[in-house]
Amino acid sequence: MCGGCRGTKVRKIQSPPHYNFGQVFTHKLDPKLKEISGMAWDNKKDEFIVHNDESGKLFYLDKETKAIKAEHLFGEKGDYEEVVVVNSVPYVLRSDGLIMRVDADSAGGYKKVEIGKPAIGGTNDFEAMYYDAARKALVILCKNCETDNKQVVSAYACYLDSTGFDSRPVYSISVNDIKTASPFKSSRIEPSGAAVHPVLQKLFILSSASSQLIIASMEGKPEGVYELGKKLFPQPEGITFKSNGDMYISNEGRADKATILRFPYHK
């Protein structure tokens, strides 16, 4: 077919350990979730909880079809970026670092309770949050924090035992270390989602802007960097795991509907 053509190098995208990007199950989402930003799996209730970027609503999805089962307004419109479930209680991250707990009331409504945000100066932008069971803390990752000076990605812990936020980073990830470990040229690392792998006890970090999945230790030491191809991952914003290790990544909708992708875990 191409007898007169010179050989062209085709770069193969490597899948992370225990997963195969070629083995994917795709669920297209309701148009209400076109701008899906955060996603969490509730092991106790067997359901997904997601939210749109600005709606101030939580959406509860069927575990199989990903159809919307229920939606609950918890606050006014705002720039909400992540949702994490701790003991079946949702916590939502706003882009300025404010964490809110979403409580159900006796009348069947939902309301937000502000937990706090890190006491750091400058202009700061956050999109990624996860629960660290060992620390008993929610950890948020800077997407763009002025104090990081584009050299590191800082992580701040909010301890749920009433201690609240520590103003000092619990760790920092060197951007140069990530770029060095990356098998392809990458731009500034900007975390858009994060979750702890329940089997491996490793931190999985999405960077939508640079199309990367970073696997790190729980102290933020990079152990692997994997490319997220634009065809499968046009705008990866959310990541979560079921207890068996199956990985779910959500993409915001662009020309098409938003999606949730399932990747089975292989031991």
C-alpha positions as CSV (number, residue, x, y, z in Angstrom):
1,M,0.0,0.0,0.0
2,C,2.9,2.3,0.6
3,G,5.7,0.8,-1.4
4,G,7.2,4.2,-2.3
5,C,6.9,5.6,1.2
6,R,9.6,5.9,3.7
7,G,9.1,4.3,7.1
8,T,7.3,6.5,9.5
9,K,7.8,6.1,13.2
10,V,4.6,5.5,15.1
11,R,4.9,6.3,18.8
12,K,3.1,3.7,20.9
13,I,1.3,5.0,24.0
14,Q,2.3,2.9,27.0
15,S,-0.3,1.7,29.5
16,P,0.3,1.9,33.2
17,P,1.1,-1.3,35.1
18,H,-2.0,-3.5,35.7
19,Y,-4.0,-1.7,33.0
20,N,-4.5,-1.8,29.2
21,F,-5.6,1.4,27.5
22,G,-6.8,-0.8,24.7
23,Q,-9.2,-2.5,26.9
24,V,-11.7,0.2,27.7
25,F,-15.4,0.4,28.4
26,T,-17.0,3.7,27.5
27,H,-20.1,5.3,29.0
28,K,-21.5,8.5,27.4
29,L,-23.1,10.8,30.0
30,D,-26.3,12.8,30.2
31,P,-25.9,16.3,28.5
32,K,-26.3,17.8,32.0
33,L,-22.8,16.4,32.7
34,K,-21.1,17.9,29.7
35,E,-18.7,19.8,32.0
36,I,-18.2,17.0,34.5
37,S,-15.3,18.0,36.7
38,G,-15.1,15.7,39.7
39,M,-16.0,12.0,40.2
40,A,-16.0,9.7,43.2
41,W,-17.1,6.1,43.9
42,D,-18.9,5.4,47.1
43,N,-18.0,1.8,48.1
44,K,-20.7,1.7,50.8
45,K,-23.6,2.8,48.6
46,D,-22.3,1.3,45.3
47,E,-22.8,4.5,43.3
48,F,-20.9,7.2,41.5
49,I,-21.1,10.8,42.7
50,V,-20.1,13.5,40.2
51,H,-20.6,17.2,39.6
52,N,-20.5,19.8,36.9
53,D,-17.9,22.5,37.0
54,E,-20.3,25.4,37.9
55,S,-23.7,24.0,38.8
56,G,-23.5,23.6,42.6
57,K,-25.2,20.2,42.2
58,L,-24.2,16.7,43.0
59,F,-25.3,14.0,40.6
60,Y,-25.7,10.3,41.7
61,L,-25.2,7.8,38.9
62,D,-26.2,4.2,38.4
63,K,-23.2,2.0,38.9
64,E,-23.8,0.1,35.7
65,T,-25.4,2.5,33.1
66,K,-24.0,5.7,34.5
67,A,-27.5,7.3,34.1
68,I,-28.4,10.0,36.6
69,K,-30.4,8.5,39.5
70,A,-30.7,11.7,41.5
71,E,-29.4,15.2,41.6
72,H,-29.1,17.5,44.7
73,L,-28.5,21.2,44.8
74,F,-25.9,22.0,47.6
75,G,-25.0,25.6,46.9
76,E,-24.9,28.5,44.5
77,K,-23.1,28.5,41.2
78,G,-19.3,28.5,41.5
79,D,-16.1,27.0,40.2
80,Y,-16.3,23.5,41.8
81,E,-13.5,21.2,40.7
82,E,-13.5,17.9,42.7
83,V,-15.6,15.6,44.8
84,V,-14.3,13.0,47.3
85,V,-16.4,10.7,49.4
86,V,-15.3,9.9,53.0
87,N,-17.6,7.4,54.9
88,S,-20.3,8.2,52.4
89,V,-20.1,11.9,53.1
90,P,-19.3,14.0,50.0
91,Y,-16.6,16.8,50.2
92,V,-16.3,19.3,47.3
93,L,-13.3,21.4,46.4
94,R,-13.6,24.9,45.0
95,S,-10.9,26.2,42.7
96,D,-9.6,28.7,45.3
97,G,-8.9,25.7,47.7
98,L,-12.0,25.9,49.8
99,I,-13.3,22.5,50.9
100,M,-17.0,22.1,51.6
101,R,-18.8,19.1,53.3
102,V,-22.2,18.4,51.8
103,D,-24.7,17.4,54.5
104,A,-28.2,16.0,54.1
105,D,-30.9,17.6,56.4
106,S,-34.0,16.1,57.9
107,A,-36.2,17.6,55.2
108,G,-34.4,15.8,52.4
109,G,-32.4,18.8,51.3
110,Y,-28.6,19.3,51.1
111,K,-26.5,22.1,52.3
112,K,-22.8,22.9,52.2
113,V,-20.6,23.4,55.3
114,E,-17.4,25.2,54.7
115,I,-14.4,23.4,56.2
116,G,-11.7,25.9,55.2
117,K,-8.9,26.5,52.8
118,P,-5.1,26.7,53.1
119,A,-3.6,29.9,54.5
120,I,-1.2,30.7,51.7
121,G,-0.6,33.9,49.9
122,G,-0.9,34.9,46.3
123,T,-3.2,33.7,43.6
124,N,-3.9,30.0,43.8
125,D,-5.8,27.5,41.7
126,F,-6.8,23.9,42.7
127,E,-8.5,21.1,40.8
128,A,-7.3,17.9,42.4
129,M,-8.2,16.4,45.8
130,Y,-8.1,12.9,47.4
131,Y,-8.5,11.3,50.8
132,D,-5.4,10.0,52.6
133,A,-6.6,7.4,55.1
134,A,-3.2,7.2,56.9
135,R,-3.2,10.9,57.5
136,K,-7.0,11.0,58.0
137,A,-6.9,14.1,55.8
138,L,-8.2,15.4,52.5
139,V,-5.2,16.4,50.4
140,I,-5.4,19.1,47.7
141,L,-2.9,19.6,44.9
142,C,-1.9,22.9,43.4
143,K,-2.7,23.3,39.8
144,N,-1.2,26.8,39.8
145,C,-0.1,28.3,43.1
146,E,1.9,31.5,43.2
147,T,4.3,30.2,45.9
148,D,5.2,27.2,43.8
149,N,6.8,29.5,41.2
150,K,6.2,26.8,38.5
151,Q,9.0,24.6,39.9
152,V,7.0,22.3,42.1
153,V,3.4,21.1,42.7
154,S,2.6,21.5,46.4
155,A,0.1,19.4,48.4
156,Y,-1.8,20.7,51.4
157,A,-3.6,18.5,53.9
158,C,-6.9,19.3,55.6
159,Y,-7.3,17.1,58.7
160,L,-10.9,16.1,59.4
161,D,-10.4,15.6,63.1
162,S,-11.1,19.4,63.5
163,T,-7.4,20.3,63.2
164,G,-8.2,21.7,59.7
165,F,-5.6,22.8,57.2
166,D,-1.8,22.8,57.8
167,S,-0.4,25.9,56.1
168,R,2.8,24.0,55.2
169,P,2.8,21.6,52.3
170,V,2.8,17.9,53.3
171,Y,5.0,17.3,50.3
172,S,6.0,18.9,47.0
173,I,6.4,17.2,43.6
174,S,9.3,18.5,41.5
175,V,8.1,19.4,38.1
176,N,11.5,18.7,36.7
177,D,11.4,15.2,38.1
178,I,8.1,14.6,36.3
179,K,9.4,16.0,33.0
180,T,12.6,13.9,33.3
181,A,10.5,10.7,33.9
182,S,8.1,11.5,31.1
183,P,8.8,9.5,27.9
184,F,7.4,12.3,25.8
185,K,7.8,16.1,25.8
186,S,5.5,17.7,28.2
187,S,4.4,21.1,29.3
188,R,3.8,22.5,32.8
189,I,2.2,19.8,35.1
190,E,-1.2,21.0,36.2
191,P,-3.1,18.4,38.3
192,S,-6.8,18.1,37.3
193,G,-7.7,15.0,39.3
194,A,-6.2,12.6,41.8
195,A,-7.1,9.4,43.7
196,V,-5.4,6.7,45.8
197,H,-5.3,3.2,44.3
198,P,-7.0,0.9,46.8
199,V,-4.8,-2.1,46.0
200,L,-1.4,-0.6,45.1
201,Q,-1.6,2.2,47.7
202,K,-0.2,4.6,45.1
203,L,-1.3,8.1,44.1
204,F,-2.6,8.5,40.6
205,I,-2.6,12.1,39.3
206,L,-4.2,13.4,36.1
207,S,-2.8,16.4,34.3
208,S,-5.3,17.3,31.6
209,A,-3.3,20.2,30.2
210,S,-0.2,18.1,29.6
211,S,-2.2,14.8,28.8
212,Q,-0.4,12.8,31.5
213,L,-1.1,10.2,34.2
214,I,1.4,10.3,36.9
215,I,1.8,7.5,39.4
216,A,3.6,8.5,42.6
217,S,4.2,7.3,46.2
218,M,2.0,8.6,48.9
219,E,4.7,11.1,49.6
220,G,4.5,12.5,46.1
221,K,7.6,10.8,44.6
222,P,7.0,10.2,40.9
223,E,7.3,6.5,39.9
224,G,5.9,6.6,36.4
225,V,4.5,9.0,33.8
226,Y,2.1,7.8,31.1
227,E,0.7,9.7,28.1
228,L,-3.0,10.1,27.8
229,G,-3.8,10.1,24.1
230,K,-6.2,12.8,23.0
231,K,-8.5,10.5,21.1
232,L,-9.4,8.5,24.2
233,F,-8.8,11.3,26.7
234,P,-9.8,14.6,25.1
235,Q,-10.1,16.3,28.5
236,P,-9.5,14.0,31.5
237,E,-10.8,15.8,34.7
238,G,-11.8,13.1,37.2
239,I,-10.4,9.8,38.4
240,T,-11.6,7.2,40.9
241,F,-11.3,3.5,41.7
242,K,-13.5,0.7,42.9
243,S,-12.2,-1.4,45.7
244,N,-11.1,-4.2,43.3
245,G,-8.8,-1.7,41.5
246,D,-10.9,-1.0,38.4
247,M,-10.0,2.5,37.3
248,Y,-12.5,5.1,36.1
249,I,-11.5,8.3,34.3
250,S,-14.0,11.0,33.2
251,N,-13.7,13.4,30.3
252,E,-15.4,16.7,29.9
253,G,-17.5,16.9,26.7
254,R,-16.2,18.9,23.8
255,A,-17.7,18.3,20.4
256,D,-19.4,15.1,21.8
257,K,-20.9,14.1,25.1
258,A,-18.8,13.7,28.3
259,T,-17.7,10.2,29.1
260,I,-16.6,7.9,31.9
261,L,-14.1,5.3,30.9
262,R,-13.6,2.0,32.8
263,F,-10.3,0.2,32.7
264,P,-10.3,-3.3,34.5
265,Y,-7.5,-4.0,36.9
266,H,-5.2,-6.9,36.1
267,K,-3.2,-8.4,38.9
